[in-house]
């Protein structure tokens, strides 16, 4: 009985540890297989902190630094992982990617060899064809866990890098 209880407990911990992430909720991510460019637009206006207060209020004086660095690290992570589609700062790009953040949270992870602060991110990412305006793909970001650092700010920027990188690898 003890052995089966331990096995069940370990199985549940594994399921909960890997729950969440990035999933295609509409359309197909097949555009990622084509050569092309993406112009990215970030929407922070509805983003909440721990479903309690706006991130602008939570980050207060550091809000602009979080937004600026977060966007730059997202782009860096995406471009580093993506083989064919690249994010560019050019309005004549083939696609427009709108990243709508809805919630952020932070927790301290002790379940690894290197403990540290990690972040969770929720939102929706919509990719449209620039020429036709057609929605190509929608991604649901559901409790994406990323980053790990003792510094809360560095953990956040690492989580944004991880988000961009995982998005580029989603099929």
N, C-alpha and C positions, 0 to 999 in steps of 0.2 A: 504494500500500500504506500509506503514512504517513497519508493522509487517512482511509482506512477504519478504521485503528487508532485514530486520534484520535476519530473519531465513535463508535466502540464504547466507548472509554474514557469519553467524556462521557456516553453513554447509561447506562452502568453506575453512574457517580457520581450521576446523577440518580435512578436507581432506589434506590440505597442511601441517599441523602439523605432521600428521602421515605418509606422503608419504616417500618412501624410506625404507631401511632396508636390510634384508638378504632374498634372494629368491633362491630356487633351480632352476638352469637354464638348467641343463642336468642331466640325471640319477635320482636316488632316494636316499633319505637320510635314507633308511630303515636299513643301516648298523648300525645306531645309536641304534637300538633295540637289537643288539647282544652284547654279552660280547666281549671285545677286547681292544687292545691298539693301539695308534696312535703316530707316530713319526712326529713332526711338523717341517717344514722348512719355515722360513720367508724370503721373497724376498722384500727388501727395495730399490733395485737399481734404479727402474723406478719411485719411489714415488715422486710426486710433491707436492708443497705447493700452494694451491689456483690456481692450473693449471698455475702457473707463473714461479716458480723456484723449483729446487730440494729441498727436505726436508733437505738434508745434508747441503745445503747452508742456509736455513731458521733457522735451529736449531744450526748451527755453532758449537761452542765449546760444546754444550750440546747434540749433535747428539748421541754419544755413550750412554749417560744416558737415552735418550728417547727410543732408540732401546732396550737396555737391560731391562729396567723397563717395557716398553710396551709389550715385549714378555712374561716376567714373569707374568704380570697381565692378559694377554690374556689366558695363560695356567691356571692360578688360577681360572679365571671366568668360563672357559670351564669345568674344573674338578669338580668345585663346583656344577655346574648345571647338568652335564651329569650323568645319572644313571648307565650306563653300560660301555660305551666306555671312556677310560681315556687316556690323553696325557702323555707319558712317554719319558724320555731321553734315549731311547734304540733303536738302529738301527734294532733290531729283532722284532719290533712291527708288528702288523697285517696289519696296513694301514700307508700310508704316506700322510700327509696333507701339501700341499704347499699353503701358504698364500702370494698372490701377491698383494701388496699395489700399488695403482695407484695415489691416491690423498688424501690429508688431508686438512682440513680447520678448522677454529675456529670462533665462534660467541659468542656474549654475549646474554644470554637468560633472558628476563624479564617476560616471560609468565608463571610464576609459583610463588608459595609462597616464594621460595628461589631462587633468581636470581643468576646467575653465568656464568662462561665460560663453553661452551660446544664445543665439537669437532664433525666434520663430517668426515666419512671415506668412501672411494671408493676402490674397488678392486675385486679380484676373488679368490676363495678358491677352490682348486682341491684336491679331495681325491682319491687315487689309492690303489688298493689291492696290498700289498707288494709281495705276492706270484706270481700273474699273470701279474702285471703291468697294469691291466685294470683300466680305469677310472670308479670309482663307482658313483661319484657325483661331480657336479660343482655347486658352489654357486656364485651368483652375489651379491656383497656388493655395494649397490647403495645409497649413501648419508645416511649412517647409522649415527644416532645421538646418542651420549652417553656422559656420564660423566657430572658432574656439580660441579664446585668448583670455589672459587675466585682465587685460584692459577692456573695458566695456566698449569703447569706441572702436578699437581694433577688431573686436569680436563682431561688431556690426558690419564693418567694411569687409571682413572676411566672409560674412554670411551673404552679403550682396554679390561678392565674387562667386561664391558657391551657387547662388541662385542663377546668375547669368550663365555659368558653366553648365549647370544641369539642364537649364532650358535649351541650350544649344545642342545638348545630347539627347533630348526627348524626341521620340519617334511616334 
